[in-house]
Amino acid sequence: MTATYRDYLLLHFIIILWGFTAILGLLIKIPPVELVFFRTLLAMSGLGVIIWLYRVRVRIGHRNILKLLGTGLLISAHWILFFGSARVSTASVCLAGIATTSFWTSILEPLSKGQKIQLLEVFFGSLMILGLYLIFHFEVDHAVGLLLALASALLAATFTVINSHLTHSQNQYVISFYEMMGAFITTALFLPIYALTFAENGSLQLSPLGMDWFYLSILAFVCTVYPFAISIELMKRISAFLVNLSVNMEPVYGIVLAVLIFGEKEKMNAGFYMGTLVILSSVILYPVLRRLLNRRKRKHLWIRL
């Protein structure tokens, strides 16, 4: 089946929804840990409904379930750091740090397969460091937020690599369901520790009020469950390479939306935008150049044969 213009537009609509998550993290008033608790609970429930409607088999063996639940622990930590970054800095700073996920993935994936890291990765890694230096140099006040976003991006890359190995043997709906379950359980177990250490006034805010429920529902269903279900369908017609390349636009869409919604609060100095431009350029150019190099290698191999 060939992709249509509608498919490409839908793909970018989904990416815009993903870019909107940092903004929702600022609109929701409850702290990041409690936010992740409700997001994972609602997302797990939504995926459970999808599995029930499509009668997807969920029995995959104890070992596989434990692996997925363990991956959910990483997802929980990733989201807590992600929303924490937006809270202590801005949505734009958070998304600039998250833009490094592709780079971390390019390093972790070959390591997970016992392969050597290529010079191309080293080159683009150096560009990433340059971009981060520009942001740190000009936006020192947001250093903590950027560090949290970088840690969140590293965790995102880690569970992405893990999932890349699991999708070959397991249904993606089942993978996400158990991972959301693992993220929910992890966050729930962390709540008592969080209450005794980091929570404001030593108490949890587990009673979202007013618009919080509305924004949480959008975050869980519109920005989590819906994009996941649609992206699986689109990948039947759009190549994985083009999907991954397009997803790199998430920080761009997110930063533009943040400036439009929050105005002056999200506006940074020129150094921030220079650094972000360097990071995004690296993220977008890397897969293109890698694909060109792979084509050239295959061409030389064919000529030798």
C-alpha positions as CSV (number, residue, x, y, z in Angstrom):
1,M,0.0,0.0,0.0
2,T,1.3,3.5,-1.0
3,A,1.1,6.5,1.3
4,T,-1.2,9.4,0.4
5,Y,-0.8,13.1,1.2
6,R,-3.4,12.5,3.9
7,D,-1.1,10.0,5.6
8,Y,1.8,12.5,5.6
9,L,-0.4,15.2,7.0
10,L,-1.7,12.8,9.7
11,L,1.8,11.9,10.6
12,H,2.8,15.5,11.2
13,F,-0.4,16.1,13.1
14,I,0.6,13.3,15.5
15,I,4.1,14.8,15.8
16,I,2.5,18.1,16.7
17,L,0.5,16.3,19.5
18,W,3.7,14.8,20.8
19,G,5.3,18.3,20.8
20,F,2.3,19.6,22.8
21,T,3.0,17.3,25.8
22,A,5.6,19.7,27.3
23,I,3.0,22.5,27.1
24,L,0.4,20.3,28.8
25,G,2.9,19.6,31.5
26,L,2.9,23.4,32.3
27,L,-0.9,23.7,32.1
28,I,-1.5,20.9,34.5
29,K,-1.1,22.2,38.1
30,I,-0.2,19.1,40.0
31,P,3.5,18.2,40.4
32,P,5.4,16.1,37.8
33,V,5.4,12.8,39.8
34,E,1.6,13.0,40.5
35,L,1.1,14.0,36.8
36,V,3.0,10.9,35.6
37,F,1.0,8.7,38.0
38,F,-2.3,9.8,36.4
39,R,-1.0,9.8,32.9
40,T,0.2,6.2,33.1
41,L,-3.0,5.1,34.8
42,L,-5.2,6.7,32.1
43,A,-2.9,5.5,29.2
44,M,-2.8,2.0,30.6
45,S,-6.6,1.9,30.8
46,G,-7.0,3.3,27.3
47,L,-4.6,0.7,25.8
48,G,-6.4,-2.0,27.8
49,V,-9.7,-0.9,26.1
50,I,-8.0,-1.1,22.7
51,I,-6.6,-4.6,23.4
52,W,-10.1,-5.7,24.6
53,L,-11.8,-4.3,21.5
54,Y,-9.4,-5.9,19.0
55,R,-9.1,-9.1,21.1
56,V,-5.3,-8.9,21.2
57,R,-3.6,-11.8,23.0
58,V,-1.9,-10.5,26.1
59,R,-0.3,-13.8,27.4
60,I,3.3,-13.5,26.3
61,G,5.2,-15.4,29.1
62,H,6.5,-14.3,32.5
63,R,9.9,-13.3,31.3
64,N,8.6,-11.1,28.5
65,I,6.2,-9.4,30.9
66,L,9.0,-8.7,33.4
67,K,11.1,-7.2,30.7
68,L,8.3,-4.9,29.6
69,L,7.5,-3.9,33.2
70,G,11.1,-3.1,33.7
71,T,11.1,-1.0,30.6
72,G,8.1,0.8,32.1
73,L,10.3,1.9,35.0
74,L,12.5,3.7,32.5
75,I,9.5,5.4,30.9
76,S,8.3,6.5,34.3
77,A,11.6,8.1,35.1
78,H,11.8,9.6,31.6
79,W,8.4,11.3,31.9
80,I,9.1,12.6,35.5
81,L,12.3,14.2,34.3
82,F,10.7,15.5,31.2
83,F,7.9,17.3,33.0
84,G,10.2,18.3,35.8
85,S,12.5,20.0,33.2
86,A,9.6,22.0,31.8
87,R,8.5,23.1,35.3
88,V,12.0,24.3,36.5
89,S,12.8,26.0,33.2
90,T,10.5,26.4,30.1
91,A,8.8,24.1,27.6
92,S,11.3,25.4,24.9
93,V,14.4,24.4,27.0
94,C,12.8,21.1,27.8
95,L,12.2,20.3,24.1
96,A,15.7,21.5,23.1
97,G,17.2,18.9,25.4
98,I,14.7,16.2,24.3
99,A,15.9,16.8,20.7
100,T,19.1,14.9,21.6
101,T,17.2,11.6,21.9
102,S,18.1,10.6,18.3
103,F,21.8,11.1,19.0
104,W,21.7,9.0,22.2
105,T,19.9,6.3,20.2
106,S,22.6,6.3,17.5
107,I,25.2,5.6,20.2
108,L,23.3,3.1,22.3
109,E,21.9,1.0,19.4
110,P,25.2,-0.1,18.0
111,L,26.5,-0.8,21.5
112,S,23.5,-3.0,22.2
113,K,24.3,-5.0,19.1
114,G,28.0,-5.3,19.8
115,Q,28.9,-3.0,16.9
116,K,31.4,-0.2,16.7
117,I,30.4,3.5,16.9
118,Q,30.9,5.1,13.5
119,L,32.8,8.4,12.9
120,L,29.6,9.9,11.7
121,E,28.1,9.5,15.2
122,V,31.2,11.1,16.7
123,F,31.0,14.0,14.3
124,F,27.3,14.7,15.0
125,G,27.9,14.1,18.7
126,S,30.4,17.0,18.6
127,L,27.8,19.2,16.9
128,M,25.4,18.3,19.6
129,I,27.9,19.3,22.3
130,L,28.4,22.6,20.4
131,G,24.7,23.3,20.4
132,L,24.4,22.5,24.1
133,Y,27.4,24.7,24.9
134,L,25.7,27.6,23.1
135,I,22.5,27.1,25.2
136,F,24.3,26.7,28.5
137,H,26.6,29.6,27.8
138,F,23.7,32.0,27.1
139,E,21.0,30.5,29.3
140,V,22.7,29.7,32.5
141,D,19.5,30.2,34.5
142,H,18.0,27.2,32.7
143,A,20.9,24.9,33.2
144,V,19.1,22.6,35.6
145,G,16.1,22.3,33.3
146,L,18.3,21.4,30.4
147,L,20.2,18.8,32.4
148,L,16.9,17.2,33.4
149,A,15.9,17.2,29.7
150,L,19.1,15.6,28.6
151,A,18.7,12.8,31.3
152,S,15.2,12.3,30.1
153,A,16.4,12.1,26.5
154,L,19.0,9.5,27.4
155,L,16.3,7.4,29.1
156,A,14.0,7.8,26.1
157,A,16.8,6.5,23.8
158,T,17.4,3.6,26.2
159,F,13.9,2.3,26.2
160,T,13.6,3.0,22.4
161,V,16.5,0.7,21.8
162,I,15.0,-2.0,24.1
163,N,11.7,-1.7,22.2
164,S,13.4,-2.1,18.9
165,H,14.4,-5.6,19.9
166,L,11.0,-6.5,21.4
167,T,8.8,-5.3,18.4
168,H,10.1,-8.2,16.3
169,S,8.5,-10.8,18.6
170,Q,5.6,-9.0,20.4
171,N,2.5,-7.1,19.4
172,Q,3.1,-3.4,19.8
173,Y,-0.2,-2.8,21.6
174,V,0.8,-5.4,24.2
175,I,4.2,-3.9,24.5
176,S,2.8,-0.5,25.3
177,F,0.1,-1.9,27.6
178,Y,2.6,-3.7,29.8
179,E,5.1,-0.8,29.7
180,M,2.4,1.6,30.8
181,M,1.5,-0.8,33.6
182,G,5.2,-0.9,34.6
183,A,5.4,2.9,34.5
184,F,2.3,3.2,36.6
185,I,3.4,0.6,39.2
186,T,6.9,2.3,39.4
187,T,5.4,5.7,39.9
188,A,2.9,4.4,42.5
189,L,5.7,2.8,44.4
190,F,7.8,5.9,44.2
191,L,5.1,8.2,45.6
192,P,5.7,7.4,49.3
193,I,9.5,8.0,48.9
194,Y,8.7,11.2,47.0
195,A,6.3,12.4,49.7
196,L,9.0,12.0,52.4
197,T,11.8,13.7,50.4
198,F,10.9,16.0,47.5
199,A,7.1,16.7,47.8
200,E,6.0,20.2,48.8
201,N,5.1,20.3,52.5
202,G,5.6,16.5,52.6
203,S,2.2,15.8,51.1
204,L,1.1,14.4,47.7
205,Q,-1.4,16.2,45.4
206,L,-3.5,13.3,44.2
207,S,-6.7,15.2,43.8
208,P,-6.6,17.0,40.4
209,L,-9.1,19.9,40.3
210,G,-11.0,21.6,37.6
211,M,-9.1,21.8,34.3
212,D,-6.4,19.4,35.5
213,W,-8.6,16.4,34.7
214,F,-9.3,17.9,31.3
215,Y,-5.6,18.4,30.5
216,L,-4.7,15.0,31.9
217,S,-7.3,13.3,29.7
218,I,-5.9,15.1,26.6
219,L,-2.3,14.1,27.7
220,A,-3.2,10.4,28.2
221,F,-5.6,9.8,25.4
222,V,-5.0,12.4,22.7
223,C,-1.2,12.8,23.1
224,T,-0.4,9.2,24.1
225,V,-2.9,6.5,23.2
226,Y,-4.3,8.0,20.0
227,P,-0.9,8.9,18.4
228,F,0.5,5.5,19.2
229,A,-2.5,3.6,17.6
230,I,-2.4,5.8,14.5
231,S,1.4,5.7,14.1
232,I,1.3,1.9,13.9
233,E,-1.3,2.1,11.1
234,L,0.8,4.7,9.2
235,M,3.9,2.6,9.4
236,K,2.2,0.1,7.1
237,R,2.4,2.7,4.3
238,I,5.2,5.0,5.4
239,S,8.8,3.8,5.8
240,A,10.3,3.7,9.3
241,F,13.1,6.0,8.1
242,L,10.7,8.7,7.0
243,V,8.7,8.4,10.2
244,N,11.8,8.7,12.3
245,L,13.0,11.7,10.2
246,S,9.7,13.4,10.6
247,V,9.6,12.8,14.3
248,N,12.7,15.0,14.6
249,M,10.3,18.0,13.9
250,E,8.7,17.4,17.3
251,P,10.9,19.9,19.2
252,V,10.4,22.5,16.4
253,Y,6.6,22.2,16.6
254,G,6.7,22.2,20.4
255,I,8.9,25.3,20.7
256,V,6.7,27.2,18.2
257,L,3.5,26.2,20.1
258,A,5.1,27.2,23.4
259,V,6.0,30.7,22.2
260,L,2.5,31.1,20.7
261,I,0.7,30.0,23.9
262,F,3.0,31.3,26.7
263,G,4.4,34.3,24.8
264,E,7.1,36.3,26.6
265,K,7.8,33.5,29.2
266,E,9.1,31.2,26.4
267,K,11.2,33.8,24.6
268,M,14.9,33.2,24.9
269,N,18.0,35.1,23.7
270,A,19.7,34.5,20.4
271,G,22.2,32.0,21.9
272,F,19.4,29.6,22.9
273,Y,18.0,29.6,19.3
274,M,21.5,29.3,17.8
275,G,22.2,26.2,20.0
276,T,18.8,24.7,19.3
277,L,19.2,25.2,15.6
278,V,22.6,23.4,15.7
279,I,21.0,20.5,17.6
280,L,18.0,20.2,15.3
281,S,20.2,20.5,12.2
282,S,22.3,17.6,13.5
283,V,19.2,15.5,14.4
284,I,17.7,16.0,10.9
285,L,21.0,15.7,8.9
286,Y,22.3,12.6,10.7
287,P,19.8,10.0,9.3
288,V,20.0,11.5,5.8
289,L,23.8,11.3,5.6
290,R,23.8,7.8,7.2
291,R,21.4,6.6,4.6
292,L,23.5,8.1,1.8
293,L,26.6,6.4,3.1
294,N,24.9,3.1,3.5
295,R,23.7,3.3,-0.2
296,R,27.3,4.1,-1.3
297,K,28.6,1.1,0.6
298,R,26.1,-1.2,-0.9
299,K,26.9,0.2,-4.4
300,H,30.7,-0.4,-3.9
301,L,29.9,-3.9,-2.6
302,W,27.8,-4.6,-5.7
303,I,30.5,-3.4,-8.1
304,R,33.1,-5.6,-6.4
305,L,30.8,-8.6,-6.7
